[in-house]
Amino acid sequence: MQEIPAFQLVFIEQKDYLLLPNVMSIKVVQHLYDVLFQYAITEEHEEKLKAFIGKMEAHIKTKTRTPFAMPLSDLEFLDEGLEELRLLNWMQDKLAIFEIAVEDSSALDGVIEMLASYLTLNRIGDSNQILVFPQGTTAY
């Protein structure tokens, strides 16, 4: 087992996110795109919707055990489409963002792997930040 170096978790913020319901597939995501397309009233909204669907598909393909979540503020362009998502059992919850401070950046993956055995989390891109889900959120 890899030795984990000392590290610190630095709280960044708490933010409202919309979370994908537990049972989803690529086929359902594609149907969701069709449902939400009516709310993409400008070309810019359509591009944002395509990016949103792309992130969701990429998350599902990774087969991770954590929910897909997007900041609510990033989805406000959907306007009434947000209500459609809620009707499809999407949950709104506050998630916490932490930064991992570790001296040896090559040890970051090991730190995240270790933390994932204790917390429900997603790494934010390739950064040293993690998105931590509330204890009651169902991991799948």
C-alpha positions in Angstrom: 0.0 0.0 0.0 1.3 3.5 -0.9 2.3 5.7 2.0 0.1 8.8 2.1 2.1 12.0 2.9 0.8 14.7 5.3 -1.8 16.9 3.6 -4.4 19.6 4.5 -8.0 20.0 3.4 -8.8 23.7 2.9 -12.5 24.5 2.8 -13.2 26.7 -0.2 -17.0 27.1 -0.3 -20.4 25.5 -0.1 -22.5 25.8 -3.3 -25.9 24.7 -4.5 -25.7 21.8 -7.0 -28.2 19.8 -9.0 -27.6 16.1 -8.7 -28.5 13.4 -11.3 -30.9 10.8 -10.0 -29.5 7.3 -9.2 -30.6 5.4 -12.2 -29.3 6.9 -15.5 -28.0 5.6 -18.8 -26.6 7.2 -21.9 -29.9 6.6 -23.6 -31.8 8.4 -20.9 -29.3 11.3 -21.1 -29.9 11.6 -24.8 -33.7 11.7 -24.1 -33.0 14.4 -21.5 -31.3 16.4 -24.2 -34.4 16.2 -26.3 -36.6 17.3 -23.4 -34.3 20.2 -22.5 -33.6 21.3 -26.1 -36.9 23.4 -26.0 -35.4 25.6 -23.3 -32.2 26.4 -25.3 -33.6 29.5 -26.9 -30.4 31.0 -28.1 -27.3 29.5 -29.8 -25.3 30.2 -26.6 -27.9 28.3 -24.6 -27.7 25.4 -27.0 -23.9 25.3 -26.7 -24.2 25.3 -22.9 -26.8 22.5 -23.1 -24.5 20.4 -25.3 -21.6 21.0 -22.9 -23.9 20.0 -19.9 -25.0 16.8 -21.7 -21.4 16.0 -22.7 -20.2 16.3 -19.1 -23.0 14.0 -18.0 -22.2 11.4 -20.6 -18.5 11.5 -19.7 -19.3 11.0 -16.0 -21.6 8.0 -16.7 -18.9 6.4 -19.0 -16.4 6.6 -16.1 -18.7 4.3 -14.1 -17.7 6.1 -11.0 -19.6 5.4 -7.7 -20.4 9.1 -7.1 -23.3 11.1 -8.4 -23.1 13.5 -11.3 -23.5 17.0 -10.1 -23.5 20.5 -11.7 -23.5 23.9 -10.0 -27.0 25.2 -10.1 -25.6 28.6 -11.2 -24.2 26.8 -14.3 -27.7 25.6 -15.2 -29.7 28.8 -14.7 -29.8 29.3 -18.5 -32.4 26.5 -18.6 -34.9 28.6 -16.8 -38.1 26.5 -16.7 -36.0 23.5 -17.8 -34.7 23.4 -14.2 -38.2 22.5 -13.1 -38.2 19.7 -15.7 -35.1 18.3 -14.1 -36.7 18.4 -10.6 -39.7 16.6 -12.0 -37.3 13.9 -13.2 -36.1 13.5 -9.6 -33.0 15.6 -9.8 -32.0 16.7 -6.3 -30.7 20.0 -5.2 -28.2 20.0 -2.4 -25.3 22.0 -1.0 -22.0 20.4 -1.8 -18.6 21.5 -0.3 -15.5 22.3 -2.3 -12.1 21.6 -0.7 -8.6 22.2 -1.9 -6.0 19.5 -1.1 -2.7 21.0 0.0 0.1 18.5 -0.3 3.8 19.3 -0.7 4.5 16.6 -3.3 2.0 17.1 -6.1 2.8 13.6 -7.4 1.1 12.2 -4.3 -2.2 14.0 -5.0 -3.8 11.0 -6.7 -3.0 8.8 -3.8 -4.4 11.3 -1.3 -7.6 11.6 -3.4 -7.9 7.8 -3.6 -7.5 7.5 0.2 -10.0 10.2 0.9 -12.5 8.5 -1.5 -12.5 5.5 0.8 -13.8 7.8 3.6 -15.9 10.4 1.7 -18.2 10.6 -1.2 -16.3 12.9 -3.5 -15.5 13.8 -7.1 -12.2 15.4 -8.2 -12.8 18.7 -10.0 -11.1 18.3 -13.4 -7.4 17.8 -13.0 -7.2 20.3 -10.2 -6.3 19.8 -6.5 -9.9 20.5 -5.6 -12.6 18.0 -4.6 -16.3 18.2 -4.5 -17.6 16.5 -1.3 -21.2 15.2 -1.1 -23.3 15.4 2.1 -23.4 12.2 4.1 -27.0 11.4 3.2 -26.4 11.5 -0.6 -26.6 8.0 -2.1 -23.5 6.8 -3.7 -24.0 4.3 -6.5 
